[in-house]
Amino acid sequence: MSGRPQLTVFGTGYLGTAHAACLASLGFEVLGVDVDAARASVLQAGTLPFYEPGLEPLLRAGVHSGRLAFTTS
């Protein structure tokens, strides 16, 4: 365990992904869970499957730092 506060976000659409990335940027350890395996895979690679200004750098930084991860289970 990292000692950071841990959260789980269910659903990685526009709101869930933004929520997860922003919380990771604040220092939380965040796990994003979605039933769509393709979406979870794309997000785990640090790529947004939709357009939201300024979100992709937060997503990449969170994934790169290990504070943000995505899964289907």
PDB file of N, H, CA, C and O in Angstrom:
ATOM      1  N   MET A   1       0.830  -1.189   0.000  1.00  0.00           N
ATOM      2  CA  MET A   1       0.000   0.000   0.000  1.00  0.00           C
ATOM      3  C   MET A   1       0.872   1.248   0.000  1.00  0.00           C
ATOM      4  O   MET A   1       1.955   1.279   0.584  1.00  0.00           O
ATOM      5  N   SER A   2       0.377   2.251  -0.657  1.00  0.00           N
ATOM      6  H   SER A   2      -0.503   2.226  -1.132  1.00  0.00           H
ATOM      7  CA  SER A   2       1.158   3.471  -0.818  1.00  0.00           C
ATOM      8  C   SER A   2       0.979   4.457   0.317  1.00  0.00           C
ATOM      9  O   SER A   2       1.805   5.355   0.479  1.00  0.00           O
ATOM     10  N   GLY A   3      -0.069   4.321   1.104  1.00  0.00           N
ATOM     11  H   GLY A   3      -0.740   3.591   0.973  1.00  0.00           H
ATOM     12  CA  GLY A   3      -0.337   5.295   2.148  1.00  0.00           C
ATOM     13  C   GLY A   3      -1.198   6.455   1.678  1.00  0.00           C
ATOM     14  O   GLY A   3      -1.638   7.274   2.484  1.00  0.00           O
ATOM     15  N   ARG A   4      -1.442   6.527   0.361  1.00  0.00           N
ATOM     16  H   ARG A   4      -1.084   5.862  -0.295  1.00  0.00           H
ATOM     17  CA  ARG A   4      -2.314   7.581  -0.180  1.00  0.00           C
ATOM     18  C   ARG A   4      -3.767   7.163   0.012  1.00  0.00           C
ATOM     19  O   ARG A   4      -4.067   5.970   0.056  1.00  0.00           O
ATOM     20  N   PRO A   5      -4.675   8.137   0.127  1.00  0.00           N
ATOM     21  CA  PRO A   5      -6.100   7.787   0.168  1.00  0.00           C
ATOM     22  C   PRO A   5      -6.492   7.069  -1.123  1.00  0.00           C
ATOM     23  O   PRO A   5      -6.062   7.461  -2.208  1.00  0.00           O
ATOM     24  N   GLN A   6      -7.304   6.025  -1.008  1.00  0.00           N
ATOM     25  H   GLN A   6      -7.653   5.707  -0.127  1.00  0.00           H
ATOM     26  CA  GLN A   6      -7.694   5.220  -2.164  1.00  0.00           C
ATOM     27  C   GLN A   6      -9.180   5.368  -2.448  1.00  0.00           C
ATOM     28  O   GLN A   6     -10.004   5.350  -1.534  1.00  0.00           O
ATOM     29  N   LEU A   7      -9.510   5.513  -3.723  1.00  0.00           N
ATOM     30  H   LEU A   7      -8.841   5.527  -4.465  1.00  0.00           H
ATOM     31  CA  LEU A   7     -10.895   5.651  -4.163  1.00  0.00           C
ATOM     32  C   LEU A   7     -11.143   4.775  -5.378  1.00  0.00           C
ATOM     33  O   LEU A   7     -10.220   4.456  -6.128  1.00  0.00           O
ATOM     34  N   THR A   8     -12.401   4.389  -5.563  1.00  0.00           N
ATOM     35  H   THR A   8     -13.150   4.647  -4.954  1.00  0.00           H
ATOM     36  CA  THR A   8     -12.814   3.675  -6.763  1.00  0.00           C
ATOM     37  C   THR A   8     -13.920   4.468  -7.428  1.00  0.00           C
ATOM     38  O   THR A   8     -14.859   4.913  -6.767  1.00  0.00           O
ATOM     39  N   VAL A   9     -13.811   4.646  -8.740  1.00  0.00           N
ATOM     40  H   VAL A   9     -13.049   4.284  -9.277  1.00  0.00           H
ATOM     41  CA  VAL A   9     -14.830   5.345  -9.526  1.00  0.00           C
ATOM     42  C   VAL A   9     -15.466   4.322 -10.453  1.00  0.00           C
ATOM     43  O   VAL A   9     -14.784   3.709 -11.274  1.00  0.00           O
ATOM     44  N   PHE A  10     -16.780   4.138 -10.318  1.00  0.00           N
ATOM     45  H   PHE A  10     -17.334   4.636  -9.651  1.00  0.00           H
ATOM     46  CA  PHE A  10     -17.497   3.193 -11.166  1.00  0.00           C
ATOM     47  C   PHE A  10     -18.086   3.928 -12.356  1.00  0.00           C
ATOM     48  O   PHE A  10     -18.895   4.843 -12.199  1.00  0.00           O
ATOM     49  N   GLY A  11     -17.673   3.519 -13.547  1.00  0.00           N
ATOM     50  H   GLY A  11     -17.016   2.775 -13.674  1.00  0.00           H
ATOM     51  CA  GLY A  11     -18.108   4.165 -14.780  1.00  0.00           C
ATOM     52  C   GLY A  11     -17.052   5.154 -15.247  1.00  0.00           C
ATOM     53  O   GLY A  11     -16.674   6.065 -14.511  1.00  0.00           O
ATOM     54  N   THR A  12     -16.576   4.970 -16.479  1.00  0.00           N
ATOM     55  H   THR A  12     -16.883   4.230 -17.078  1.00  0.00           H
ATOM     56  CA  THR A  12     -15.508   5.829 -17.003  1.00  0.00           C
ATOM     57  C   THR A  12     -15.962   6.561 -18.258  1.00  0.00           C
ATOM     58  O   THR A  12     -15.245   6.613 -19.258  1.00  0.00           O
ATOM     59  N   GLY A  13     -17.152   7.121 -18.191  1.00  0.00           N
ATOM     60  H   GLY A  13     -17.734   7.079 -17.379  1.00  0.00           H
ATOM     61  CA  GLY A  13     -17.611   8.013 -19.250  1.00  0.00           C
ATOM     62  C   GLY A  13     -16.992   9.383 -19.029  1.00  0.00           C
ATOM     63  O   GLY A  13     -15.953   9.500 -18.379  1.00  0.00           O
ATOM     64  N   TYR A  14     -17.618  10.407 -19.561  1.00  0.00           N
ATOM     65  H   TYR A  14     -18.462  10.311 -20.088  1.00  0.00           H
ATOM     66  CA  TYR A  14     -17.088  11.764 -19.410  1.00  0.00           C
ATOM     67  C   TYR A  14     -16.896  12.132 -17.943  1.00  0.00           C
ATOM     68  O   TYR A  14     -15.812  12.559 -17.545  1.00  0.00           O
ATOM     69  N   LEU A  15     -17.923  11.973 -17.154  1.00  0.00           N
ATOM     70  H   LEU A  15     -18.803  11.626 -17.477  1.00  0.00           H
ATOM     71  CA  LEU A  15     -17.869  12.387 -15.757  1.00  0.00           C
ATOM     72  C   LEU A  15     -16.927  11.521 -14.936  1.00  0.00           C
ATOM     73  O   LEU A  15     -16.103  12.044 -14.185  1.00  0.00           O
ATOM     74  N   GLY A  16     -17.037  10.208 -15.067  1.00  0.00           N
ATOM     75  H   GLY A  16     -17.707   9.783 -15.676  1.00  0.00           H
ATOM     76  CA  GLY A  16     -16.203   9.311 -14.272  1.00  0.00           C
ATOM     77  C   GLY A  16     -14.724   9.455 -14.567  1.00  0.00           C
ATOM     78  O   GLY A  16     -13.905   9.455 -13.649  1.00  0.00           O
ATOM     79  N   THR A  17     -14.374   9.576 -15.836  1.00  0.00           N
ATOM     80  H   THR A  17     -15.039   9.576 -16.582  1.00  0.00           H
ATOM     81  CA  THR A  17     -12.964   9.725 -16.202  1.00  0.00           C
ATOM     82  C   THR A  17     -12.407  11.052 -15.705  1.00  0.00           C
ATOM     83  O   THR A  17     -11.298  11.101 -15.174  1.00  0.00           O
ATOM     84  N   ALA A  18     -13.164  12.118 -15.874  1.00  0.00           N
ATOM     85  H   ALA A  18     -14.065  12.078 -16.306  1.00  0.00           H
ATOM     86  CA  ALA A  18     -12.720  13.434 -15.393  1.00  0.00           C
ATOM     87  C   ALA A  18     -12.565  13.415 -13.871  1.00  0.00           C
ATOM     88  O   ALA A  18     -11.582  13.927 -13.336  1.00  0.00           O
ATOM     89  N   HIS A  19     -13.517  12.836 -13.196  1.00  0.00           N
ATOM     90  H   HIS A  19     -14.316  12.420 -13.630  1.00  0.00           H
ATOM     91  CA  HIS A  19     -13.484  12.736 -11.739  1.00  0.00           C
ATOM     92  C   HIS A  19     -12.241  11.962 -11.284  1.00  0.00           C
ATOM     93  O   HIS A  19     -11.518  12.405 -10.391  1.00  0.00           O
ATOM     94  N   ALA A  20     -12.004  10.811 -11.902  1.00  0.00           N
ATOM     95  H   ALA A  20     -12.592  10.451 -12.627  1.00  0.00           H
ATOM     96  CA  ALA A  20     -10.868   9.971 -11.530  1.00  0.00           C
ATOM     97  C   ALA A  20      -9.536  10.676 -11.788  1.00  0.00           C
ATOM     98  O   ALA A  20      -8.651  10.658 -10.931  1.00  0.00           O
ATOM     99  N   ALA A  21      -9.389  11.289 -12.951  1.00  0.00           N
ATOM    100  H   ALA A  21     -10.107  11.304 -13.646  1.00  0.00           H
ATOM    101  CA  ALA A  21      -8.126  11.960 -13.294  1.00  0.00           C
ATOM    102  C   ALA A  21      -7.858  13.147 -12.381  1.00  0.00           C
ATOM    103  O   ALA A  21      -6.723  13.364 -11.958  1.00  0.00           O
ATOM    104  N   CYS A  22      -8.888  13.908 -12.078  1.00  0.00           N
ATOM    105  H   CYS A  22      -9.811  13.731 -12.421  1.00  0.00           H
ATOM    106  CA  CYS A  22      -8.710  15.070 -11.201  1.00  0.00           C
ATOM    107  C   CYS A  22      -8.345  14.647  -9.779  1.00  0.00           C
ATOM    108  O   CYS A  22      -7.481  15.257  -9.150  1.00  0.00           O
ATOM    109  N   LEU A  23      -8.999  13.610  -9.277  1.00  0.00           N
ATOM    110  H   LEU A  23      -9.701  13.114  -9.788  1.00  0.00           H
ATOM    111  CA  LEU A  23      -8.669  13.127  -7.936  1.00  0.00           C
ATOM    112  C   LEU A  23      -7.244  12.575  -7.884  1.00  0.00           C
ATOM    113  O   LEU A  23      -6.536  12.772  -6.896  1.00  0.00           O
ATOM    114  N   ALA A  24      -6.826  11.888  -8.942  1.00  0.00           N
ATOM    115  H   ALA A  24      -7.401  11.729  -9.745  1.00  0.00           H
ATOM    116  CA  ALA A  24      -5.446  11.390  -8.998  1.00  0.00           C
ATOM    117  C   ALA A  24      -4.461  12.550  -8.997  1.00  0.00           C
ATOM    118  O   ALA A  24      -3.395  12.456  -8.388  1.00  0.00           O
ATOM    119  N   SER A  25      -4.805  13.639  -9.671  1.00  0.00           N
ATOM    120  H   SER A  25      -5.671  13.715 -10.166  1.00  0.00           H
ATOM    121  CA  SER A  25      -3.907  14.800  -9.709  1.00  0.00           C
ATOM    122  C   SER A  25      -3.806  15.473  -8.342  1.00  0.00           C
ATOM    123  O   SER A  25      -2.842  16.189  -8.071  1.00  0.00           O
ATOM    124  N   LEU A  26      -4.790  15.246  -7.487  1.00  0.00           N
ATOM    125  H   LEU A  26      -5.573  14.665  -7.707  1.00  0.00           H
ATOM    126  CA  LEU A  26      -4.767  15.794  -6.122  1.00  0.00           C
ATOM    127  C   LEU A  26      -4.066  14.869  -5.132  1.00  0.00           C
ATOM    128  O   LEU A  26      -3.952  15.192  -3.950  1.00  0.00           O
ATOM    129  N   GLY A  27      -3.593  13.707  -5.618  1.00  0.00           N
ATOM    130  H   GLY A  27      -3.686  13.444  -6.578  1.00  0.00           H
ATOM    131  CA  GLY A  27      -2.823  12.804  -4.771  1.00  0.00           C
ATOM    132  C   GLY A  27      -3.534  11.548  -4.334  1.00  0.00           C
ATOM    133  O   GLY A  27      -2.940  10.716  -3.647  1.00  0.00           O
ATOM    134  N   PHE A  28      -4.799  11.381  -4.714  1.00  0.00           N
ATOM    135  H   PHE A  28      -5.281  12.057  -5.272  1.00  0.00           H
ATOM    136  CA  PHE A  28      -5.516  10.158  -4.389  1.00  0.00           C
ATOM    137  C   PHE A  28      -5.055   9.020  -5.293  1.00  0.00           C
ATOM    138  O   PHE A  28      -4.635   9.250  -6.427  1.00  0.00           O
ATOM    139  N   GLU A  29      -5.135   7.794  -4.785  1.00  0.00           N
ATOM    140  H   GLU A  29      -5.477   7.607  -3.864  1.00  0.00           H
ATOM    141  CA  GLU A  29      -4.906   6.615  -5.610  1.00  0.00           C
ATOM    142  C   GLU A  29      -6.287   6.184  -6.094  1.00  0.00           C
ATOM    143  O   GLU A  29      -7.150   5.844  -5.284  1.00  0.00           O
ATOM    144  N   VAL A  30      -6.503   6.195  -7.419  1.00  0.00           N
ATOM    145  H   VAL A  30      -5.803   6.471  -8.077  1.00  0.00           H
ATOM    146  CA  VAL A  30      -7.839   6.011  -7.979  1.00  0.00           C
ATOM    147  C   VAL A  30      -7.863   4.820  -8.934  1.00  0.00           C
ATOM    148  O   VAL A  30      -6.980   4.653  -9.775  1.00  0.00           O
ATOM    149  N   LEU A  31      -8.896   4.001  -8.777  1.00  0.00           N
ATOM    150  H   LEU A  31      -9.614   4.137  -8.094  1.00  0.00           H
ATOM    151  CA  LEU A  31      -9.142   2.886  -9.683  1.00  0.00           C
ATOM    152  C   LEU A  31     -10.455   3.162 -10.396  1.00  0.00           C
ATOM    153  O   LEU A  31     -11.501   3.281  -9.757  1.00  0.00           O
ATOM    154  N   GLY A  32     -10.402   3.266 -11.722  1.00  0.00           N
ATOM    155  H   GLY A  32      -9.553   3.170 -12.241  1.00  0.00           H
ATOM    156  CA  GLY A  32     -11.600   3.444 -12.531  1.00  0.00           C
ATOM    157  C   GLY A  32     -12.085   2.089 -13.026  1.00  0.00           C
ATOM    158  O   GLY A  32     -11.309   1.322 -13.596  1.00  0.00           O
ATOM    159  N   VAL A  33     -13.357   1.791 -12.812  1.00  0.00           N
ATOM    160  H   VAL A  33     -13.987   2.414 -12.349  1.00  0.00           H
ATOM    161  CA  VAL A  33     -13.927   0.497 -13.190  1.00  0.00           C
ATOM    162  C   VAL A  33     -15.026   0.723 -14.218  1.00  0.00           C
ATOM    163  O   VAL A  33     -15.883   1.590 -14.048  1.00  0.00           O
ATOM    164  N   ASP A  34     -14.990  -0.068 -15.290  1.00  0.00           N
ATOM    165  H   ASP A  34     -14.294  -0.772 -15.429  1.00  0.00           H
ATOM    166  CA  ASP A  34     -16.016   0.032 -16.327  1.00  0.00           C
ATOM    167  C   ASP A  34     -16.277  -1.355 -16.890  1.00  0.00           C
ATOM    168  O   ASP A  34     -15.395  -2.213 -16.864  1.00  0.00           O
ATOM    169  N   VAL A  35     -17.479  -1.581 -17.397  1.00  0.00           N
ATOM    170  H   VAL A  35     -18.196  -0.884 -17.418  1.00  0.00           H
ATOM    171  CA  VAL A  35     -17.814  -2.871 -18.016  1.00  0.00           C
ATOM    172  C   VAL A  35     -17.273  -2.977 -19.439  1.00  0.00           C
ATOM    173  O   VAL A  35     -17.228  -4.070 -20.004  1.00  0.00           O
ATOM    174  N   ASP A  36     -16.867  -1.862 -20.015  1.00  0.00           N
ATOM    175  H   ASP A  36     -16.903  -0.975 -19.556  1.00  0.00           H
ATOM    176  CA  ASP A  36     -16.355  -1.821 -21.388  1.00  0.00           C
ATOM    177  C   ASP A  36     -14.840  -2.032 -21.368  1.00  0.00           C
ATOM    178  O   ASP A  36     -14.084  -1.122 -21.029  1.00  0.00           O
ATOM    179  N   ALA A  37     -14.409  -3.234 -21.734  1.00  0.00           N
ATOM    180  H   ALA A  37     -15.023  -3.973 -22.010  1.00  0.00           H
ATOM    181  CA  ALA A  37     -12.978  -3.575 -21.700  1.00  0.00           C
ATOM    182  C   ALA A  37     -12.155  -2.698 -22.640  1.00  0.00           C
ATOM    183  O   ALA A  37     -11.031  -2.318 -22.311  1.00  0.00           O
ATOM    184  N   ALA A  38     -12.706  -2.380 -23.797  1.00  0.00           N
ATOM    185  H   ALA A  38     -13.618  -2.689 -24.064  1.00  0.00           H
ATOM    186  CA  ALA A  38     -11.970  -1.548 -24.758  1.00  0.00           C
ATOM    187  C   ALA A  38     -11.722  -0.153 -24.177  1.00  0.00           C
ATOM    188  O   ALA A  38     -10.630   0.396 -24.317  1.00  0.00           O
ATOM    189  N   ARG A  39     -12.730   0.410 -23.531  1.00  0.00           N
ATOM    190  H   ARG A  39     -13.617  -0.036 -23.417  1.00  0.00           H
ATOM    191  CA  ARG A  39     -12.575   1.737 -22.928  1.00  0.00           C
ATOM    192  C   ARG A  39     -11.544   1.709 -21.805  1.00  0.00           C
ATOM    193  O   ARG A  39     -10.694   2.596 -21.721  1.00  0.00           O
ATOM    194  N   ALA A  40     -11.613   0.702 -20.947  1.00  0.00           N
ATOM    195  H   ALA A  40     -12.304  -0.018 -21.015  1.00  0.00           H
ATOM    196  CA  ALA A  40     -10.654   0.592 -19.850  1.00  0.00           C
ATOM    197  C   ALA A  40      -9.232   0.464 -20.387  1.00  0.00           C
ATOM    198  O   ALA A  40      -8.302   1.048 -19.829  1.00  0.00           O
ATOM    199  N   SER A  41      -9.061  -0.287 -21.454  1.00  0.00           N
ATOM    200  H   SER A  41      -9.816  -0.761 -21.907  1.00  0.00           H
ATOM    201  CA  SER A  41      -7.745  -0.476 -22.064  1.00  0.00           C
ATOM    202  C   SER A  41      -7.197   0.823 -22.652  1.00  0.00           C
ATOM    203  O   SER A  41      -6.022   1.143 -22.471  1.00  0.00           O
ATOM    204  N   VAL A  42      -8.041   1.564 -23.349  1.00  0.00           N
ATOM    205  H   VAL A  42      -8.995   1.304 -23.497  1.00  0.00           H
ATOM    206  CA  VAL A  42      -7.623   2.830 -23.950  1.00  0.00           C
ATOM    207  C   VAL A  42      -7.238   3.827 -22.864  1.00  0.00           C
ATOM    208  O   VAL A  42      -6.218   4.508 -22.975  1.00  0.00           O
ATOM    209  N   LEU A  43      -8.047   3.914 -21.820  1.00  0.00           N
ATOM    210  H   LEU A  43      -8.876   3.361 -21.730  1.00  0.00           H
ATOM    211  CA  LEU A  43      -7.750   4.833 -20.721  1.00  0.00           C
ATOM    212  C   LEU A  43      -6.462   4.436 -19.999  1.00  0.00           C
ATOM    213  O   LEU A  43      -5.660   5.300 -19.642  1.00  0.00           O
ATOM    214  N   GLN A  44      -6.261   3.137 -19.781  1.00  0.00           N
ATOM    215  H   GLN A  44      -6.912   2.436 -20.070  1.00  0.00           H
ATOM    216  CA  GLN A  44      -5.047   2.670 -19.116  1.00  0.00           C
ATOM    217  C   GLN A  44      -3.806   3.003 -19.946  1.00  0.00           C
ATOM    218  O   GLN A  44      -2.714   3.149 -19.397  1.00  0.00           O
ATOM    219  N   ALA A  45      -3.970   3.123 -21.254  1.00  0.00           N
ATOM    220  H   ALA A  45      -4.857   3.004 -21.700  1.00  0.00           H
ATOM    221  CA  ALA A  45      -2.856   3.513 -22.132  1.00  0.00           C
ATOM    222  C   ALA A  45      -2.626   5.025 -22.115  1.00  0.00           C
ATOM    223  O   ALA A  45      -1.688   5.516 -22.743  1.00  0.00           O
ATOM    224  N   GLY A  46      -3.483   5.769 -21.395  1.00  0.00           N
ATOM    225  H   GLY A  46      -4.245   5.370 -20.885  1.00  0.00           H
ATOM    226  CA  GLY A  46      -3.308   7.217 -21.292  1.00  0.00           C
ATOM    227  C   GLY A  46      -3.940   8.007 -22.417  1.00  0.00           C
ATOM    228  O   GLY A  46      -3.556   9.150 -22.666  1.00  0.00           O
ATOM    229  N   THR A  47      -4.905   7.413 -23.100  1.00  0.00           N
ATOM    230  H   THR A  47      -5.217   6.485 -22.897  1.00  0.00           H
ATOM    231  CA  THR A  47      -5.573   8.063 -24.224  1.00  0.00           C
ATOM    232  C   THR A  47      -7.054   8.236 -23.904  1.00  0.00           C
ATOM    233  O   THR A  47      -7.693   7.321 -23.385  1.00  0.00           O
ATOM    234  N   LEU A  48      -7.592   9.404 -24.211  1.00  0.00           N
ATOM    235  H   LEU A  48      -7.073  10.147 -24.632  1.00  0.00           H
ATOM    236  CA  LEU A  48      -9.028   9.639 -24.018  1.00  0.00           C
ATOM    237  C   LEU A  48      -9.804   9.164 -25.238  1.00  0.00           C
ATOM    238  O   LEU A  48      -9.405   9.452 -26.366  1.00  0.00           O
ATOM    239  N   PRO A  49     -10.904   8.444 -25.039  1.00  0.00           N
ATOM    240  CA  PRO A  49     -11.736   8.034 -26.165  1.00  0.00           C
ATOM    241  C   PRO A  49     -12.769   9.100 -26.543  1.00  0.00           C
ATOM    242  O   PRO A  49     -13.670   8.838 -27.339  1.00  0.00           O
ATOM    243  N   PHE A  50     -12.638  10.278 -25.981  1.00  0.00           N
ATOM    244  H   PHE A  50     -11.906  10.491 -25.334  1.00  0.00           H
ATOM    245  CA  PHE A  50     -13.542  11.405 -26.256  1.00  0.00           C
ATOM    246  C   PHE A  50     -12.750  12.697 -26.068  1.00  0.00           C
ATOM    247  O   PHE A  50     -11.625  12.666 -25.569  1.00  0.00           O
ATOM    248  N   TYR A  51     -13.323  13.817 -26.457  1.00  0.00           N
ATOM    249  H   TYR A  51     -14.237  13.842 -26.862  1.00  0.00           H
ATOM    250  CA  TYR A  51     -12.625  15.092 -26.353  1.00  0.00           C
ATOM    251  C   TYR A  51     -13.101  15.861 -25.124  1.00  0.00           C
ATOM    252  O   TYR A  51     -14.294  16.108 -24.955  1.00  0.00           O
ATOM    253  N   GLU A  52     -12.165  16.227 -24.285  1.00  0.00           N
ATOM    254  H   GLU A  52     -11.195  16.025 -24.422  1.00  0.00           H
ATOM    255  CA  GLU A  52     -12.429  17.093 -23.143  1.00  0.00           C
ATOM    256  C   GLU A  52     -11.178  17.944 -22.942  1.00  0.00           C
ATOM    257  O   GLU A  52     -10.130  17.420 -22.566  1.00  0.00           O
ATOM    258  N   PRO A  53     -11.276  19.252 -23.188  1.00  0.00           N
ATOM    259  CA  PRO A  53     -10.091  20.116 -23.122  1.00  0.00           C
ATOM    260  C   PRO A  53      -9.343  19.995 -21.791  1.00  0.00           C
ATOM    261  O   PRO A  53      -9.938  20.121 -20.720  1.00  0.00           O
ATOM    262  N   GLY A  54      -8.041  19.750 -21.874  1.00  0.00           N
ATOM    263  H   GLY A  54      -7.558  19.648 -22.744  1.00  0.00           H
ATOM    264  CA  GLY A  54      -7.178  19.712 -20.703  1.00  0.00           C
ATOM    265  C   GLY A  54      -7.191  18.421 -19.908  1.00  0.00           C
ATOM    266  O   GLY A  54      -6.423  18.280 -18.956  1.00  0.00           O
ATOM    267  N   LEU A  55      -8.036  17.482 -20.270  1.00  0.00           N
ATOM    268  H   LEU A  55      -8.660  17.596 -21.043  1.00  0.00           H
ATOM    269  CA  LEU A  55      -8.146  16.255 -19.475  1.00  0.00           C
ATOM    270  C   LEU A  55      -7.071  15.226 -19.813  1.00  0.00           C
ATOM    271  O   LEU A  55      -6.598  14.515 -18.926  1.00  0.00           O
ATOM    272  N   GLU A  56      -6.688  15.139 -21.063  1.00  0.00           N
ATOM    273  H   GLU A  56      -7.073  15.716 -21.784  1.00  0.00           H
ATOM    274  CA  GLU A  56      -5.725  14.096 -21.437  1.00  0.00           C
ATOM    275  C   GLU A  56      -4.380  14.232 -20.707  1.00  0.00           C
ATOM    276  O   GLU A  56      -3.830  13.211 -20.293  1.00  0.00           O
ATOM    277  N   PRO A  57      -3.828  15.435 -20.529  1.00  0.00           N
ATOM    278  CA  PRO A  57      -2.579  15.529 -19.746  1.00  0.00           C
ATOM    279  C   PRO A  57      -2.751  15.056 -18.295  1.00  0.00           C
ATOM    280  O   PRO A  57      -1.841  14.443 -17.738  1.00  0.00           O
ATOM    281  N   LEU A  58      -3.896  15.332 -17.687  1.00  0.00           N
ATOM    282  H   LEU A  58      -4.636  15.830 -18.140  1.00  0.00           H
ATOM    283  CA  LEU A  58      -4.153  14.850 -16.326  1.00  0.00           C
ATOM    284  C   LEU A  58      -4.238  13.326 -16.306  1.00  0.00           C
ATOM    285  O   LEU A  58      -3.699  12.675 -15.412  1.00  0.00           O
ATOM    286  N   LEU A  59      -4.917  12.771 -17.298  1.00  0.00           N
ATOM    287  H   LEU A  59      -5.355  13.300 -18.025  1.00  0.00           H
ATOM    288  CA  LEU A  59      -5.045  11.323 -17.409  1.00  0.00           C
ATOM    289  C   LEU A  59      -3.663  10.679 -17.552  1.00  0.00           C
ATOM    290  O   LEU A  59      -3.334   9.742 -16.825  1.00  0.00           O
ATOM    291  N   ARG A  60      -2.876  11.172 -18.466  1.00  0.00           N
ATOM    292  H   ARG A  60      -3.143  11.933 -19.056  1.00  0.00           H
ATOM    293  CA  ARG A  60      -1.538  10.604 -18.694  1.00  0.00           C
ATOM    294  C   ARG A  60      -0.662  10.709 -17.457  1.00  0.00           C
ATOM    295  O   ARG A  60       0.040   9.760 -17.107  1.00  0.00           O
ATOM    296  N   ALA A  61      -0.698  11.862 -16.793  1.00  0.00           N
ATOM    297  H   ALA A  61      -1.268  12.633 -17.078  1.00  0.00           H
ATOM    298  CA  ALA A  61       0.113  12.052 -15.592  1.00  0.00           C
ATOM    299  C   ALA A  61      -0.309  11.088 -14.486  1.00  0.00           C
ATOM    300  O   ALA A  61       0.537  10.534 -13.784  1.00  0.00           O
ATOM    301  N   GLY A  62      -1.623  10.890 -14.334  1.00  0.00           N
ATOM    302  H   GLY A  62      -2.310  11.340 -14.904  1.00  0.00           H
ATOM    303  CA  GLY A  62      -2.119   9.971 -13.307  1.00  0.00           C
ATOM    304  C   GLY A  62      -1.723   8.540 -13.573  1.00  0.00           C
ATOM    305  O   GLY A  62      -1.284   7.834 -12.665  1.00  0.00           O
ATOM    306  N   VAL A  63      -1.875   8.102 -14.816  1.00  0.00           N
ATOM    307  H   VAL A  63      -2.232   8.676 -15.554  1.00  0.00           H
ATOM    308  CA  VAL A  63      -1.501   6.737 -15.185  1.00  0.00           C
ATOM    309  C   VAL A  63       0.008   6.553 -15.042  1.00  0.00           C
ATOM    310  O   VAL A  63       0.464   5.546 -14.501  1.00  0.00           O
ATOM    311  N   HIS A  64       0.781   7.523 -15.525  1.00  0.00           N
ATOM    312  H   HIS A  64       0.411   8.341 -15.965  1.00  0.00           H
ATOM    313  CA  HIS A  64       2.244   7.440 -15.473  1.00  0.00           C
ATOM    314  C   HIS A  64       2.752   7.386 -14.027  1.00  0.00           C
ATOM    315  O   HIS A  64       3.713   6.676 -13.730  1.00  0.00           O
ATOM    316  N   SER A  65       2.109   8.130 -13.141  1.00  0.00           N
ATOM    317  H   SER A  65       1.329   8.707 -13.382  1.00  0.00           H
ATOM    318  CA  SER A  65       2.547   8.174 -11.748  1.00  0.00           C
ATOM    319  C   SER A  65       2.139   6.933 -10.964  1.00  0.00           C
ATOM    320  O   SER A  65       2.667   6.679  -9.881  1.00  0.00           O
ATOM    321  N   GLY A  66       1.196   6.155 -11.512  1.00  0.00           N
ATOM    322  H   GLY A  66       0.768   6.361 -12.391  1.00  0.00           H
ATOM    323  CA  GLY A  66       0.699   4.990 -10.804  1.00  0.00           C
ATOM    324  C   GLY A  66      -0.462   5.294  -9.869  1.00  0.00           C
ATOM    325  O   GLY A  66      -0.978   4.392  -9.209  1.00  0.00           O
ATOM    326  N   ARG A  67      -0.877   6.549  -9.805  1.00  0.00           N
ATOM    327  H   ARG A  67      -0.458   7.282 -10.342  1.00  0.00           H
ATOM    328  CA  ARG A  67      -2.010   6.918  -8.958  1.00  0.00           C
ATOM    329  C   ARG A  67      -3.353   6.635  -9.618  1.00  0.00           C
ATOM    330  O   ARG A  67      -4.385   6.664  -8.948  1.00  0.00           O
ATOM    331  N   LEU A  68      -3.356   6.362 -10.921  1.00  0.00           N
ATOM    332  H   LEU A  68      -2.518   6.338 -11.465  1.00  0.00           H
ATOM    333  CA  LEU A  68      -4.593   6.160 -11.651  1.00  0.00           C
ATOM    334  C   LEU A  68      -4.496   4.891 -12.496  1.00  0.00           C
ATOM    335  O   LEU A  68      -3.547   4.711 -13.261  1.00  0.00           O
ATOM    336  N   ALA A  69      -5.480   4.023 -12.348  1.00  0.00           N
ATOM    337  H   ALA A  69      -6.251   4.169 -11.728  1.00  0.00           H
ATOM    338  CA  ALA A  69      -5.517   2.784 -13.114  1.00  0.00           C
ATOM    339  C   ALA A  69      -6.963   2.475 -13.495  1.00  0.00           C
ATOM    340  O   ALA A  69      -7.900   2.944 -12.849  1.00  0.00           O
ATOM    341  N   PHE A  70      -7.130   1.689 -14.539  1.00  0.00           N
ATOM    342  H   PHE A  70      -6.368   1.308 -15.064  1.00  0.00           H
ATOM    343  CA  PHE A  70      -8.461   1.327 -15.036  1.00  0.00           C
ATOM    344  C   PHE A  70      -8.556  -0.175 -15.207  1.00  0.00           C
ATOM    345  O   PHE A  70      -7.583  -0.835 -15.572  1.00  0.00           O
ATOM    346  N   THR A  71      -9.743  -0.711 -14.938  1.00  0.00           N
ATOM    347  H   THR A  71     -10.533  -0.175 -14.642  1.00  0.00           H
ATOM    348  CA  THR A  71      -9.969  -2.157 -15.017  1.00  0.00           C
ATOM    349  C   THR A  71     -11.450  -2.429 -15.304  1.00  0.00           C
ATOM    350  O   THR A  71     -12.286  -1.526 -15.275  1.00  0.00           O
ATOM    351  N   THR A  72     -11.742  -3.689 -15.578  1.00  0.00           N
ATOM    352  H   THR A  72     -11.063  -4.423 -15.602  1.00  0.00           H
ATOM    353  CA  THR A  72     -13.131  -4.097 -15.763  1.00  0.00           C
ATOM    354  C   THR A  72     -13.626  -4.913 -14.570  1.00  0.00           C
ATOM    355  O   THR A  72     -14.785  -5.327 -14.533  1.00  0.00           O
ATOM    356  N   SER A  73     -12.748  -5.141 -13.599  1.00  0.00           N
ATOM    357  H   SER A  73     -11.807  -4.805 -13.629  1.00  0.00           H
ATOM    358  CA  SER A  73     -13.168  -5.928 -12.427  1.00  0.00           C
ATOM    359  C   SER A  73     -12.646  -5.332 -11.134  1.00  0.00           C
ATOM    360  O   SER A  73     -12.906  -5.870 -10.057  1.00  0.00           O
TER     361      SER A  73
END
